Amino acid sequence: MPGVRRRPWLASVLLAAWPMATLAVERCRVVVGSADPPFRYLRQQEAGGLYYELLRAAAARSGWPLEFSEAPAARALLLMQSGEADLMVGPLRRLEREAYLHYSRVTLPAEDKSVYARPGAAPLQRLEQLRGKRYGGGFDELTGLQRVELNDYDSALQMLALGRLDAVVAPQRQARLALARLGLDLREQALGWPGETPYLVLARRSPWLARVAEIERAFDALRQSGEWDRIVARY
């Protein structure tokens, strides 16, 4: 009878569709590896800052549901290596990371660096004049610099204001916010340099890697629509 033939066919369609429905509600696990306001931070499970505002805008366009968690920077990379996290924003490109990270073609605003000193300090013309916070890349390869290791930029700027440091190197946007919040009278020097390019990366073990083109196209649309510029201008 026609009714008898339809039942097995209908059941097979429903069973085949079930894994697809499950995949549709799975969330992309974003791990926040460090707090660097105004670029990125996580407060009460709410990710904020320039990088995450751009990411959420692109995810809304691509239909990617996001789930945020926080871990120390080294732990965050281990989560990406094992596939326990899917996505990070902000890592710099390093050859040794490419074994477990896929660097998408999405790049984010760099953390440009500036030098800060007390009022009346002699203008700094070259890096060799600095005593300050450790930085990375070419800065750390220079010889003859005396460095002081600190846990955060607030501490570095406060030590500078107290005369315990001669200068501090810090991300420009972050330092300007900190100076206003702390009420410190310090001067941004002309000496500075552009930061390295940060990337949006996916774990090579993540199922979301197969869909990386979707998020890349969404970021392209952000730029073309002008939404990217409007978001960046707020920072």
N, C-alpha and C positions, 0 to 999 in steps of 0.2 A: 504494500500500500504506500502511497506517496508520503503519508505522515511518518511511517516507519523509516523510510529512507532519509528523511530530513534530519532526524534526531542525531545520528552519529556525526553527520556532516557539521551540524551546528555546534555540537560539543567540541569537535576538533578545532573549529575556528576560535572558540572561547579559550581553550587551553593554549593555543598558539599565541593569542593576544596577551595572555597574563604576564609573561616576562617583559613585554614591551611596556605594559602599564606600570610594572614595578620600576623599570628603568626611568620612566618619565618623572617619578617623584623623588628619585635619588638626588641628593644635594652634592654640589661641588665643595669639597672641604678645603677652605682657605686657612692657612696657618699664618699667624702674625708673629714674625720672628723677633722684632725689636720695636720699641716705642721711640719714634723719631718725629714728634710733632714739629711742624704741621703736616708732615708727609704721611705718617701712619701711626695709629695707636688703637688700642682696644680697651674700652671701659664698659664694664658690666655686659660683656658679650656683644657690645655694639662697636663695630669697627668704624673709625673716623679718620679724617685727614685727607689730604689731596689725592694720594694714590687710591685710597678705598672709595672716595667719591667718584673718581673716574671709573674704577672697576665696577661699582654698582650701576652706574649709568650704562656702561657697555653690557653688563649682564642683563639689565632690564630689556635692552634691545634684542639680545640673542636668546632670551628666555632661559638663562642659566640660573637655577636656584643656588644660592650661596649659603654656606654654613661656616662661621668664623670660630677659631680657637686660637689660643696664645701659647707660645713656648719660647724658652730662651733661644737665641739665634742658632747655636750649635745643635740643639735638640730639634729645632724646626727643620733644619737641613736633613737630619737623620730621619724624621718623619716623611720627608719628601723622598729620600732614598729608599725607604722600605715600602712606599706606596700608601702609608697610613694617612698622608695628606695629599691633596691633588694639586694645589696651586699656591704660589707665592707671588707677591709683587715687591719689587725693589732689589732683588739680588743682582750683584755685578757679575759680569761674565768672567768666569775662571775656567781654564781648560780642565782641571780635575773634577769640576762639577758636572761637566757635560756627559759623563757616564750615566748619571741618574736624573739630570734635569734637561728638559727640552726648552731651549730659549726661543720663545715665540718672536715674531717680528714686531710685537708691541713693545715700544720703549716709552719710558716715563720721564717727566721732568727731572733733571739731574740736581743733586744737592750741591750747588755751587758754594765754594768755600771762601770765607773772608777772614782777615786777621783783625783782632780787637786788642786795643791797648788803653791805658789810662789817659785822661786829658793831659795835654802838655807833653806827652811822650814824643820822642823824635820819630819822624815818619820812617816806616820800614820800607826798604827798597829791595831786599833780597831775603830768601828763606834762612840763610845762615845766621841772621840776626835773631832768630826766634828761640825762645824757650816756651814750650806749650804742650798741648795735648797731642798724643800720637795720632797719626792719620792714615797711612797706607799708601801703596803705590810709590811714586817717585819721591814723595815727601819723606817716607821712612828710609829710603835708600841713601839720602844725603848724610854725609859724615859731619861731625862737629856740632850737631844740634844737641842741646840738653833738653830732655823731655821729662814730663811728669805725667804718670799714668793716673787717670781719674775715672770714676764710674759714670759721671754725667756732666753735661755742659753747665748746668746750674752751679755745680761746685767749682768748675773751672773758672767761670766768670766771677763768682764771688771771691775766689782766691786772687784773681787778677785785680779786682777792686780794692782788696786789702793790701796789695803790693807784694804778694807772695809769688806772683808770676810776672814776667815782663810782657807776655802776649799770649793770646789764645787763638787757635785756629778752630773755626766752627762753621757748620752749615749756615749760610747767610739767613735764610728764612727762620730757621730755628733760633738762632742767636738774637735776632731782632725781637722775636716774641718774648724770649727769656729776659732780655734787658728791660722791656716794657713791664713785664710782670713783676720782676724783682726790684724795679726802680733803681737800677745801677747806672751811674754816670760813666760810661765807657765810650770809646770812639772806634768806629769802623775805619780801618786803614784802607788805603788805595790798593795795597798788595792783596791779591787774591787770585784764584784760578778756578776754571770750571770743574765741576765734579764729573766722575765717571758715569757712564750711561747705565741706569737701572732698567731691568727687564721684567716683563711678566713671564713667569716660567711655570711649566707643568711637570709633574713627576712622570718619568718615563713609564712607570708602572700603573699610572692612573688610567681608568677607562675614558676619562674626559679628554685625554690626549688625541683620541680619534676625532674629536670635534673641535680641535683648536682653531680650524679655519672659521668657525662660527664667531668666536670671540674676537678674532683678528678683524673680521669684516665689521663687527659692531664697533670696534675702536676706530676703524676707517670712517664709519658713518658719523661717529662723534666729532671727528675733525671736520668732515665735510659740512656738517650742519652748523658748525660754530659753537656747539655745546662744550666741546673741549676747551676752547678759549675762554668761554664764560666761567667755567669751573676754575681754571687756573688763575684767572684774574681775581678771584675771591681770596687767593692766598698770597 
